[in-house]
Amino acid sequence: MAHKKANLPKKICPVCQRPFTWRKKWEKDWDNVVYCSERCRRSKAKSELSK
């Protein structure tokens, strides 16, 4: 079974500045997803202080 992952929505993580794509577990909450990972979410305070 082939999947077409090229058509998935993408966002840029404000902490690591890397793009990340939609995941099934974020299906119902995609509009509120900001960080690409738990690690970036935890380190958000560190990145905000360095700005």
C-alpha distances in whole Angstrom, upper triangle without the diagonal:
4,7,10,12,15,16,17,21,23,26,29,30,34,35,33,32,29,26,23,20,19,18,17,20,22,21,24,26,25,28,30,28,30,30,27,27,30,32,32,33,36,37,38,42,42,41,43,46,45,45
4,7,9,12,13,14,18,20,24,26,28,31,32,30,29,26,23,21,18,17,17,16,20,21,20,24,25,23,27,29,26,28,28,25,26,29,31,31,32,35,36,36,40,40,38,40,43,43,42
4,6,9,10,11,14,16,20,23,24,28,29,27,26,23,20,17,14,14,13,13,17,18,16,20,22,20,23,25,23,25,24,21,23,26,28,28,28,31,33,33,36,37,35,37,40,40,39
4,6,6,8,12,14,18,20,23,26,28,26,24,21,18,16,13,12,13,14,17,18,16,20,21,19,21,24,22,23,23,20,23,26,27,27,28,31,32,32,35,36,34,35,39,38,37
4,5,6,9,11,14,17,19,23,24,22,21,17,14,12,9,9,10,12,15,15,14,18,19,16,19,21,19,20,20,17,19,22,24,23,24,28,28,28,32,32,30,32,35,34,34
4,6,9,10,14,16,19,22,24,22,20,17,13,12,9,11,13,15,18,17,17,20,20,17,19,22,19,20,20,18,20,24,25,24,25,29,29,28,32,32,30,31,35,34,33
4,7,9,13,16,19,22,24,23,21,18,14,13,10,10,12,14,17,16,14,18,18,15,17,20,18,19,20,18,21,24,26,24,25,29,29,28,32,33,30,31,35,34,33
4,7,10,13,16,19,21,20,18,16,12,10,6,6,9,10,13,12,11,14,15,11,14,16,14,16,16,14,17,21,22,21,22,25,26,25,29,30,27,28,32,32,30
4,7,11,13,16,19,18,16,14,10,9,6,6,9,12,14,11,11,14,13,9,11,13,12,13,14,13,16,19,21,19,20,23,24,22,26,27,25,25,29,29,27
4,7,10,13,15,14,12,10,7,6,4,6,10,13,15,12,13,15,14,10,11,13,11,11,12,10,14,17,19,16,17,21,21,19,23,24,21,22,26,25,24
4,7,9,12,12,10,8,6,6,6,8,11,15,15,12,14,16,13,10,10,11,9,8,9,8,12,15,16,14,14,18,18,16,20,21,18,19,22,22,20
4,6,9,8,6,6,4,6,9,11,14,18,18,15,17,19,16,13,13,13,10,8,8,8,12,15,15,12,13,16,15,14,17,18,15,16,19,18,17
4,6,6,5,6,6,7,10,12,14,18,17,15,17,19,16,13,13,12,9,6,5,6,9,11,11,8,9,13,12,10,14,14,11,13,16,16,15
4,6,5,8,10,11,14,16,18,21,20,17,20,21,18,15,15,13,11,7,7,9,11,13,12,8,9,12,11,8,11,12,9,9,13,13,11
4,6,8,11,12,15,17,19,22,21,19,22,23,19,18,17,16,13,9,7,9,10,11,10,6,8,10,8,6,9,9,6,8,11,11,11
4,5,9,10,14,17,18,22,21,19,22,24,21,19,19,18,15,11,9,8,10,12,10,7,10,12,10,9,13,11,9,12,14,13,13
4,7,9,13,16,18,22,21,19,22,24,21,18,18,17,14,11,10,9,12,15,13,10,13,15,13,12,15,14,11,13,16,14,13
4,7,10,13,15,19,19,18,20,22,20,17,18,17,14,12,10,8,11,14,13,11,13,16,15,14,17,17,14,16,19,18,17
4,7,10,13,17,17,15,17,20,18,14,15,16,13,11,10,8,11,15,15,13,15,18,17,16,20,20,17,19,22,21,20
4,7,9,13,14,12,14,17,15,12,14,14,11,10,9,6,9,13,14,12,14,17,17,16,20,20,18,20,23,22,22
4,6,10,12,10,11,14,13,10,12,14,11,11,11,8,11,15,16,15,16,19,20,19,23,24,21,23,26,26,25
4,7,9,7,8,11,10,7,10,12,9,11,11,10,12,15,17,16,16,20,21,20,24,25,23,24,28,28,27
4,5,5,7,10,10,8,12,13,10,13,12,10,11,14,17,16,16,19,21,21,24,26,24,26,29,29,29
4,5,5,9,10,9,13,14,12,15,15,13,14,16,19,19,19,22,24,23,27,28,27,28,32,32,32
4,6,8,8,9,13,13,11,14,14,12,12,13,17,17,16,19,21,21,25,26,26,27,30,31,31
4,6,5,5,9,9,7,11,11,11,12,13,16,16,15,18,20,19,23,25,23,24,28,29,28
4,6,6,9,10,10,13,15,14,15,17,20,20,18,22,24,23,26,28,27,27,31,32,31
4,6,8,9,10,14,16,16,17,18,21,21,19,22,24,23,26,28,27,27,31,32,31
4,6,6,7,10,12,13,14,15,19,18,15,19,21,19,22,25,24,24,27,28,28
4,5,5,9,11,11,13,15,18,16,15,19,20,19,22,24,22,22,26,27,26
4,6,8,11,13,15,17,19,17,16,19,21,18,21,24,22,21,25,26,25
4,6,9,12,13,14,17,15,13,16,18,15,18,21,19,19,22,24,23
4,6,8,10,11,14,12,10,14,15,13,17,19,17,18,21,22,21
4,7,9,11,12,10,8,12,13,10,14,16,14,14,18,19,18
4,6,7,9,6,6,9,10,9,12,14,12,13,17,17,17
4,7,8,7,8,11,12,11,15,16,14,16,19,19,19
4,5,5,6,9,10,11,14,15,14,16,19,19,20
4,5,5,6,9,10,13,14,14,16,18,19,21
4,5,5,6,9,11,11,12,15,16,17,19
4,5,5,6,10,10,9,12,14,14,15
4,6,5,9,10,10,11,14,15,16
4,6,7,9,10,12,13,15,16
4,5,5,7,9,10,11,13
4,5,5,6,9,10,11
4,5,5,6,9,10
4,6,5,6,9
4,5,5,7
4,5,5
4,6
4
